[in-house]
Amino acid sequence: MILRSRPDHWILFATLACAVGVPVTASAWLATRTATLAEHLGAAGGGRARIGRVDADLTGTIRLSDIAFGDLVAAEAIEASITLDSLLTGALRADEIRVTGPRVAIQVDGHGDSDLARLAHRLLVRRRDAGDRSPGPGRLRRIVVSGGALSAHVVGVGDLVADGVELVPDAGGVRVLTGAVRIDGHPGPLGVELGFARSATQLTLPEMRPVRMLAVGGTGRIAMEDAPGSPGATVHHARLHDVAVGRLAAGGMLELRATVDDDGIPRPLAIEVKLGERAITIHGDRIPLGTLAPLAPHGVALDRAHATGSVAVRRDAARLLLAIDGTVEGVWIDHPVLAPAPVPLAAAMHAAIAISPDAITVSRAAVELGAARWTATGWLRRGAPASSQLDVSLAPAACGDLLASLPAELRGPLDGMVLTGSLGGRMRLAIDLAAPAGEGVDLTTSITQDCRTEVEPPAADVTRLAASAGHGVAGDSHTRTAKGEPSWVALPKLPAHVPGAFISAEDARFYDHPGFDLRQIAKSLEIDLREHRLVRGGSTISQQLVKNAFLPPRRSFDRKLQEAILTWRLETRLDKQQILERYLNVIELGPHVFGLAAAAKHWFDVPPRALSVRQAAFLAALTSEPTSMARRVRHAGGLDPDSAARVDVVLRAMRRGGTLTQEQLEAAKSAPLGFAHAALTQER
């Protein structure tokens, strides 16, 4: 047996004394000072702290049980492993910390700040102010969390819960490694559920802000509800797979990659968030839009819609900058303002839009609808009085291709029309309601076209209006008119004041425009904008003839589009005298009263050639409101004040247009109308 020297015995004894005595002594001392320790911890962190029990064992482990700091942090136990060299130097610095059964509830505000970060900052500042200059985390290798979960509530996002948390301090702060992570979106119309297999995040101290992060192996669901909380509300949802979220460089963008389940077909989706620039960009390839259905305007259906391309949104000072570059298909618009039946929409759009509190500016916008290539720039000043400017261009394209680009639901009676040639043009609309009345809207166009019709549409063949064959009247399937019939009124047989009354009332520039009167359209638009309602239209006699002969009596975009194309055809096939004559024979001049002959008979029991100046002015006044004006006259048993005022407006217009002399105007004002008895007593 080899005997050790006396100094060796003393060294062994001293080591055992330190290894056993220091923890035992520390445990005894901490046990008596538990309440004081909790009080000091609470004072340092600015809150209320609790420590239930403190123990130390022979392995250099100190265990704190039943720990709580206000409502923020709680744990069943925290164990700190103290290394031997730390014990010998008296530093009592932990090498590894194990947290059992933690319950951490962090509140993160919209700026990324949290109550936990504020607590850490106060504790570290108090430590430095107390003169502790020890270098950062020292030899602490890691903090291992078991049997509990880390939870955080992020304002505007929802709740995050992480299991299997491990914290590894480093020179820059701390790395947080986790197992499964769950994110549940906050209550509201948009619900988000995401889960990741594992994640890693590097946090700065004491701010506890993420520098780098990565979460992989994710799946999830995004849901939106129609009228949240209402009975029978429909939930639209999209399922996500292969989700990964990462920010791999300090100061870099936050990126999300995923696939969206489109009835079993994976659609790639990418989202990039530039945190410092407050910008987000979304990229996708045929991403289903059904989840966004609750956000769509009334009448827009997204259930079968898909989008490809990118959308970027960025906040710049007081402006919101929006950039769109992509295509959308499968959208259905079901709104009576557009058409009576749902209309499919497929379009490509490239646009840059800036939205500020006082204006909306479109610096560029290009929209492709089939063969139609539209470009637009403009601005709109928000507030009153309204002012804006819009420049729109249509790139030259084949007329037949442009017509074929229209959905069948918009073409209506134009189906079967065959066109050749090309069409292009520009339009500028300027609005300034601060200008004097009559000068608030300016509309100019420049159109280049050589469209030719090879085949007329069977349901709306304008050549029938030039022929002797009879044709029906829109809105009255039983009424037909044609040359040679007793009801037909020939224009040369009428006194000049009869057609003059209708031209003065409806279309003063009838002989000067090609079917469309831009001046009247601008004037009508200005009145509508000033009155905040649809007060009057700007239709010419040519447009009204087309409407009455071929189209249903509804106000919708599809009918105005069909009316425009048929008016162009009408002006190329009939001269002005023919158009005016056909108009007078189909115009509605009372409930179920169509044509001048029927109107003269119904209202005054005279033939059209015998109509007086004031009687002609009365019939012309009926054109804008044939039903309501007829009802007023019948209820009043004669000319009511509103209708009388309307007749006087027509008479003054006839004077301005040269149809009447001043003497004829004065005589007509006081002339009797001589209503037929049946017109004032019979309901039609």
Secondary structure, DSSP 8 states (H G I E B T S, - for coil): -----HHHHHHHHHHHIIIIIHHHHHHHHHHHTHHHHHHHHHHHHTS-EEEEEEEE-TTSEEEEEEEEETTTEEEEEEEEEE-HHHHHHT---EEEEEEES-EEEEEE-TTS-BHHHHHHHHHHHHHHHTT----TTTT--EEEEESSEEEEEETTTEEEEEES-EEEEETTEEEEEES-EEEEE-SSSEEEEEEESEEEEEEETTT--EEEEEEEEEEEEEEEESSTTSTT--EEEEEEEEEEEEE-STT--EEEEEEEEETTEEEEEEEEEETTTTEEEEEEEEEE-GGGGGGS-TTEE-TT-EEEEEEEEEEETTEEEEEEEEEEEEEEE--TTT-SS-EEEEEEEEEEEEEETTEEEEEEEEEEETTEEEEEEEEEE-SSS-EEEEEEEEEEEEHHHHHHHS-HHHHGGGTT-EEESEEEEEEEEEEETTS-TT-SEEEEEEEEE--EEEE--GGG-THHHHSSS-EEETTEEEEEE-TTSTT---GGGS-THHHHHHHHHH-TTTTTSSS--HHHHHHHHHHHHHHTS-------HHHHHHHHHHS-S---HHHHHHHHHHHHHHHHHS-HHHHHHHHHHH-B-STT-BSHHHHHHHHHSS-GGG--HHHHHHHHHHTT-HHHHHHHHHHHTS--HHHHHHHHHHHHHHHHTTSS-HHHHHHHHH------HHHHH---
